[in-house]
């Protein structure tokens, strides 16, 4: 019996899909992201059966009730050429899951017109990997295709206009009697057109050279200008457009316009070419054309962004299409109006009107830019974050002719920057500041208070019964409790105070401009508020309580580390004394003993350096987007504990930074790495060796000098394999010195990488000011990328920023095949982590052959790894 049309929701394949949705979250994710204008589910074991959603048919103009759930139903109305493409993609997808089933196809609407559909799908496979079902979704993109066709027609019109202009220019060159020339940089051959030879008044069989051609220019300013222009063109790729004096072969002085352009191949200048025009007569008329020429030159140069020009009174004289789109004003409507009527800008935070940059530009006769956080509000009310500048147009005689303003839309860049800045400084759960921002504030507090100019208080708050709630009610309840406590603490401090969540159930508060008595009063009020608070879950009431350590800040602290340690000890003293109370820090014998312990570590570190006790380990860094088989690794540092084990770097590195030994360690490691590479027999098998430099070293001029002296004595084959990773463990004291240091390293072939990118608030500042070649994405964003959408957004944003700067990216803390696959999909270039390689002595890593590396990489990317 032929199958009759049935309700889509009662079909057996629809019911089967619902069952699979419960067991395979990937299917739900796919449906959620893709199902816009139709959904289909195909039985590959019985290919004549295919379930289609009601929206599938409604998009094509059909009544779903009249349609059977058969594959032949849609195959009769799809464009047959597109059907072939879809079948080919389907077959390739079934054979190889990584080949996406995604294409644009044309359907015939019920009323006869063409509907463009983006058809996407995924094969559902059995336990053997064989495709048994196909799930797909339709998206109607007809409107987009129509827009695309209109855009093509517009571009063709533009092209015809440009071609007419080119024809006009060719005719003009003939009329203007312009000569051409071409110089082959590699062969040193130079060719002049016949007209160029006529202008120089030489015979048509004259064979010029570069030197003889330059000697025609009048000795002095003209010859110097053309010599420098040619040099810059070859070395830096700069074109030139000069008006110079030439002495012809007959001794006649003429004015010429010399234009030249370099032609580069693979970063090397291979050719110079240009035109040569006798402008002796037109030189006399040039002053009359200055106004029009200057206006046209600046406008055309800036045409890539939105451009508005005004006269000397700020009245709009011209707008390009982008400016019309962003302001909402057509050029015919805007011309003759004051710019302030057309260009409405405000501060995006205060909404106060911002002064028009053209007004200040015309007033001060210099280039003016907009302040940050400026919004352009269009005629229709659309808001754009913009960056712009306005430049005056001044004639040769100093007369103000008008101004040109160039601006562009930075809304998305600003949004990403704000989001990343917020994420770098705030705790995602509570919305309070995070530990990184707290440590930055503490550093500033210690620096400011060292002059004893003020009194402050630092509180460490630890919840007393949080673990009971977390273990009894679950992590979601614990998260809710932390959010409520955060709100409670914020309510009981002053607006000028600073509060942060350090992690877990620990909080920190900085009481600015607060003496000990007042700070103690605030701390006790916080204790009381938390003690009175009750957390209710499933009808149960939980009492929490808080232990608070208070440290008065009176200028006695030499470092933020000491201050934070004191606050931490005071907090634990409050817990030991019975919890739910405030303990005010007082320096004790224990504090003195702690300092002695750290000084002992400092002595041990110096002894380890002097006696070569540190051991170099290494961890491989694996390329995920290239077939490079050479070894890439990061050098790590270990210290024997004397009991066949190792002291964690987290134990001795903070002490090294506190006692300013980090630079000594860095020099020691670099020397050891260079010596190791010099003794390695097969240097060509190594691609890159990453070495960490602390923030102390990067900001220390003495370290710069010592390291550069060491590197200048090192073989170039080793230098080009070194990559220094700059970390944020200690803030760089002078970013200008650091930038100069980085430039010096790069000039001798060293590569630079920003380590732990995104972990601290300084990451973007370092990226902006330091000329680096690679970003290492901090592991905190990679570790939970499969379960935390914010981490995925962060990694994706970091990759996009790196692409914008043409930088490589490395994902740290890759601990599973799934994480490796995800960061690869997001566009990361390299991966590093325990899944790929556990650190081991550098000698063992260097002993790995190219063949072994290739086998290991093949196993890892096939997912068959231990």
Secondary structure by P-SEA (a helix, b strand, c coil): cccccccccccaaaaaaaaaaaccaaaaaaaaaccccbbbbbccccccbbbbcaaaaaaacccccccccccccccccccaaaaaaaaaaaaaaaaccccccbbbbbbbcccbbbbbbbbbbbbbbcccccccbbbbbbbbaaaaaaaaaaaaaaaaaaaaaaaaaaaaaaaaaaaaccccccccccccbbbbcaaaaaaacccccccccaaaaaaaccccaaaaaaaaaaaaaaacccccccccccccccbbbbbbbbbbbbbbccccccccccccccccccccccccaaaaaaaaaaaaaacccbbbbbccccccccccaaaaaaacccccccccccccccccccccccccccccaaaaaaacccbbbbccbbbbbccccccccccbbbbbbbccccccccbbbbbbbaaaaaaaaaaaaaaaccccccccccaaaaaaaaaaaaaaaccccccbbbbbbbbccaaaaaaaccaaaaaaaaaaaaaaaaaaccccbbbbbccccbbbbbbccccaaaaaaaaaaaaaaaaabbbbcccbbbbbbbbbbbbbbccccccaaaaaaaaaaaaaaaaaacccbbbbbcccaaaaaaaaaaaaaaaaaaaaaaaccbbbbbbbbbbccccccbbbbbbbbbbbccccccccccccaaaaaaacaaaaaaaaaaaaaaaaaaaccccccccbbbbbbcccccccaaaaaaaaaaaaaccaaaaaabbbbbbcccccccaaaaaaaaaaaaaabbbbbbcccccccaaaaaaaccccccccccccccccccccaaaaaaaaaaaaaaaaabbbbbbcccccaaaaaaaaaacccccccccccccccaaaaaaccaaaaaaaaaaaaacccc
